[in-house]
């Protein structure tokens, strides 16, 4: 079912298409402004030059494989999250957002306010459900500052614009679909859906939205640094169980035990719920 068919006869299809294009432009412009404001491009360029200077081997032939690995691991499966709950929450939120945005664009440009678009209508509702499940799970059950630092759930900062925008957009999208044709409620939730989406896509400069684009670039940079031996300017880590290393650093067994590579769970021994 195409949810936008409920707008037939009230909002012209060109206006809907213009809105989608405007949101896309706002995201691009916001990301570019974020890059300029934080000097991210300059930072990565400088880091690349430093990396070349410190590199111990040429990995030009490996960069394509590293890029594929980043897409497969950091982007598509979020393997960098060691916490399975955090990883699942992130995947639900990410894929829910992608499904919702992609299906919205296809429905508006391909079907407009007509009935049809069965698969894309289903994907639109699935995306909204996944987005709501993942974002609410993160906000109420995983947030680090709440569960590790003891801040209340209602403690909202500027950095929370992105997650709150995702939560509200998914929530009002579902409510709008549920109350289609129910007079005032139909228009109330539609307006809230549009407001939420507009806030989400127009606040890239002040939220963590652009983080979605920088994260893969940073992961690629890091993996390349470890592959070429520059190691992000970090020293090589010797075999801490080696007798030669113990002779050079005799205090290792005293502070790290006889098996320094197997020191146990450490801070992961218990959950960080101390408040």
N, C-alpha and C positions, 0 to 999 in steps of 0.2 A: 504494500500500500504506500502510495506517495503522500507523505504528510502535508506537502505543500499544495495538494489539490484542494485543501480546505480554504485556500486563499483565492480560489477562482472567483473572478468578478469583483474582487476588492482591491488587490494589489497587482498592477501590471507586471507581466513577466520581465520586460526590460528593466524595470526598477529593481526586481529581485536579482537579476544578473549583474546590474550595476553595483549593487551592494556587495556581492561576492567579490567582484573585481576590486572594489574599494578596500575590502578587508585584506585581500592579497597584497595590494600596494602598501597598506599600513604596516603589514608584517615585514615586507622587504625594506621599507624606509626606516622602520624602527630598528631592524637588525643592523642596517648600515650606520645609523646614528649611534647605536650601541658600540659598534666596532670603532667608530671615530672617537667616541667619548672615552672608552676604556683603552684605546690604542692597541686593540687586540692584534690587528694585522701587523703593526710595527713590532709588537712583542714576539709574535711567532716568527717573523722574518729575522729578528735579531737572534732568537733562539736557534733557528736553523743554521745561521752563520757560525755561531758558537759550536754547534753540534758538528758541523763539517770540520772545523778546526781541531776538535778533540777526537774525531772518529779514528778508530784503529783499523777499520776495514771498510771496503766499499760494498754497500748493500743496494746499489741502484737496481740490480736485477731482482732483488727481493721485495722492492717496495710495492709492486702490484699484489704480491701474496700477502704482505702486511695489511694493505688496504682492504683486501677481501676478508682477512681475518677480523679486522675492526668492524666491518659491516656485519659479519656473521655473529660475532661475539658481543661487542659493546653496543651495537645498534639493534640488531634483530632479536637477540636473546638476553641482553643486559647481564652477561655473565660476570661483570665486575662486582655485582652485589653478592657478597658472601652470605648475607641473611636471606634465606629463601622466601620469607614473608615480604620483605622489602622488594625483592626481585619480582615476585608475583604481582604485588600492588603496582609496581612501576610498569610492568608489561600490560596489565589490564588498562591502566590509565593511558599509556602510550598508544596501544592498538585501538582502544575505544575512541580516542581523539582522532586518530588517522581515519578510522572507518567512518566516523560521523562527518568529518570535514570532506572527505573524498566523496561519500555518497550524497552529501548536500550539493556539492558542485555538479555531480552527474545528474541528479534529479532536477535541479534548477535549469541547467543548460540543455539537458536532454529531454525532459518531460514537462518542465514548467509547472503549470497548475492542473495538468490533465491527470486522469487516473492512469495507473500502470506503473512500470518500473518496479515490478515485484521483487526481484533480487536486491536492487538498490534500496528499496524501501525497507526490506528486511535488514539489510546491512546498516541502514541508518538507525533503526531501533536497537539492533545488537550493539552498535558502537556507543549509543547513549547509555545503555545498560552497563557495558563494560567500563565506560568512563566514570559513571556514578559509583560503581562498586570499587574500582581502584582508587579514586580520589578520596572517597569517604573513608575507606580503610586506612589510607595514609594519614588523613587529617586526624582521625579519632583514635587510631591504634598504633601508629608507627613514628610520628613526628619526634625527632631527636630532642628538640628543646623542651618538649612536653614530658617525655618519658625518661630522659636522662638528666635533664637540668631542672625539672620540677616546675616549669612554667604552666599556667592554666591553659586549657584548650582555647579559651576566648582571647588569649594574648595574640593579637594580630599585628604584624609588622608589614612594611612595604614589600618585603620579599615574598609575602604570602599572596600577592595579587594574582600570580599565575595559577596556583593551586585552587584558590577560591573562585577564579574565573572558570576554571575547568569544572569544578563542582557545580557551580550555579548554571553553567551552560548545559551540562548533561541533565541536571535535575529538571530545569524548566523545559528542555526539549521533550523529555518524557511526559511531563505533566501536560504540556500543550497537546501532545499526541493523544493522551488518555482522554482529555476533555474536549476533543475536537467537536465542534458543533454545539457545545453547551454554552451558548450565549456569551455572557460576560467573562466566564472563566476561560473560555477559549482564547479571547483576545488578551486577557490579563497575562496568561502564561506565555502567549506568543510574544507580547511586548517585553516581558522579562527575559525570555530566551534571546531576543534580539539585543537587548541592553547588555546582557551577560556576554554575548559573543563580541559585541562592539568593544566593551571594556577589555576583554581578553586580548583582542587583536590590535587594539590601539595603544596599549600600555607596554609594548615590548621594551621600550627604553628604560622603564622603571621596574620591570618584573624579571623573572628568570626564563622568559620565553626563549630568548636568544641562546640560552644555555643548550638547547636541543641541537643547535648547529655547531657550537663551539666544542661540545663534548667529543664527538667523533674526531675532530681535528686534533684535539689534545691527546686523545688515545693513540692516534697514528703517530704523532710526534714522539710520544713516550716509547712506543714499541720500536720505532726506528732508532731512537737513541740507545736502547738496550741492545739492539741487533748490531749496530755499528761500533759498539764498545765505548761510546762517549758517556753513557750511563747517567745522563742528566747532571754531569759534574760530580757524581757520587763516587766514592772510592770503591775499588774492588773488594768484595767480601771473601776473605780466605776461608779455608776449611777449619772451622773453630775446634774441631776434634783432633786436628793434626798436632803431632808431638812437636814439630818444628815451630808451629804457631804458639804453642804453650810455652816453648822455651823463650820465644821472643816476647810474649805477653804472659808472664807467669801468674797473673791475677785472674785469668779467664776461668779456671776451674773454681776459684774461690767465689766468684760472683755469678757464674753461669752453670756451675755443676760439671760433672764429668761428661755429660751428654748435652752440650749447649744447643744442639739442633733439635732437641726433644724436651723442651722445657714445660710442656703442658699447655693448658688452655689460657692461662694468664687472666686477663680481664674478661675473657669470654666465659669464665667459669660460671657466672650467674648473670641473669638479666639485669640491666641498669635501672631497676625500679626501686630507688632508695628514698623516695619522697612520699 
